[in-house]
Amino acid sequence: MRRIVTFCVLLAASSALALAADFNGKLLDEGCYAKEKAAAKCNATSTTASFALDVNGVIYKLDQEGNTKAQTAIQNRADRSMPGSTTAPAEVMAKVTGTLNNGTIAVESISVK
């Protein structure tokens, strides 16, 4: 009986990991995108608090934990735009690993380029 329970627990844990997927795209300011409805105008910056990811024209929001991870990653990015700069911020490309649920990615990890 104990072997069956152990097997079921391992099966459940491995199936949860199998649901995670990689999403590659442009990191956006989600608040700006909600207003503008245009990804081109809404590049993420070091002051962005709520993020979305544009994957080939499909927009996915990040969950709260993902927003925190994205904010940390973008602030640690070596080539981030300078505060007070008058030039438009550069595109921020990101690789997000997580689980998709109703248009929101539950982020496990994120790396910015």
C-alpha positions in Angstrom: 0.0 0.0 0.0 2.8 2.4 0.9 4.4 1.8 -2.6 1.1 2.7 -4.3 0.8 6.0 -2.3 4.5 6.9 -3.0 4.0 6.1 -6.7 0.8 8.3 -6.8 2.6 11.2 -5.1 5.6 11.0 -7.5 3.2 10.8 -10.5 1.3 13.9 -9.4 4.5 15.9 -8.8 5.9 15.0 -12.2 2.7 15.8 -14.0 2.6 19.2 -12.4 6.1 19.9 -13.7 5.1 18.7 -17.2 2.5 21.5 -17.4 5.1 24.2 -17.3 5.9 25.8 -20.6 8.4 28.4 -22.0 7.1 31.7 -23.4 9.4 33.9 -25.4 8.5 37.4 -26.3 8.5 41.2 -25.6 8.0 42.3 -22.0 5.3 45.0 -21.8 4.0 47.5 -19.3 0.6 45.9 -18.7 -1.0 49.1 -17.4 0.0 51.0 -20.5 -1.1 48.2 -22.8 -4.6 48.1 -21.1 -5.0 51.8 -22.0 -3.2 52.0 -25.4 -4.0 48.6 -26.8 -0.7 48.8 -28.7 2.3 46.8 -27.8 4.7 49.1 -29.7 4.0 52.0 -27.3 4.3 50.0 -24.0 7.9 48.8 -23.5 8.6 47.7 -20.0 10.9 49.9 -17.9 12.7 49.6 -14.6 9.7 51.5 -13.0 7.0 49.1 -14.4 5.1 47.3 -11.7 2.6 45.2 -13.7 3.9 43.2 -16.7 2.5 41.4 -19.7 4.3 39.3 -22.4 3.7 39.7 -26.1 4.2 36.3 -27.7 3.8 36.7 -31.5 0.9 39.1 -31.1 -0.8 37.2 -28.2 -0.7 39.1 -24.9 -0.4 37.2 -21.6 -0.4 38.9 -18.2 2.0 37.8 -15.5 0.8 36.8 -12.1 1.7 38.8 -9.0 4.8 36.7 -8.3 5.8 37.0 -11.9 5.5 40.8 -11.7 7.8 40.8 -8.8 10.3 38.5 -10.6 10.1 40.5 -13.8 10.7 43.8 -11.9 13.7 42.4 -10.2 15.1 41.0 -13.5 14.6 44.2 -15.4 16.2 46.3 -12.6 19.2 44.1 -12.6 19.5 44.3 -16.4 22.8 45.9 -17.3 21.5 48.0 -20.2 18.3 49.3 -18.7 17.3 52.8 -19.7 18.5 55.7 -17.6 15.9 57.4 -15.4 14.8 60.8 -16.8 16.0 59.9 -20.3 13.9 61.4 -23.2 14.5 58.5 -25.5 12.0 55.7 -25.8 13.0 52.7 -23.7 14.4 49.8 -25.7 12.4 46.6 -26.2 12.9 44.1 -23.4 12.8 40.5 -24.6 12.1 37.8 -22.0 11.9 34.1 -21.6 9.2 33.1 -19.1 8.7 29.6 -17.7 5.4 29.0 -16.1 1.9 27.6 -16.4 -0.8 29.3 -18.5 -4.2 29.8 -16.8 -7.0 32.0 -18.4 -4.5 34.3 -20.1 -2.3 34.7 -17.1 1.1 33.0 -16.7 1.9 31.7 -13.3 5.6 32.4 -13.5 8.2 30.0 -12.2 11.2 31.8 -13.7 12.0 34.7 -15.9 15.1 35.9 -17.7 15.4 39.2 -19.6 17.6 39.9 -22.6 
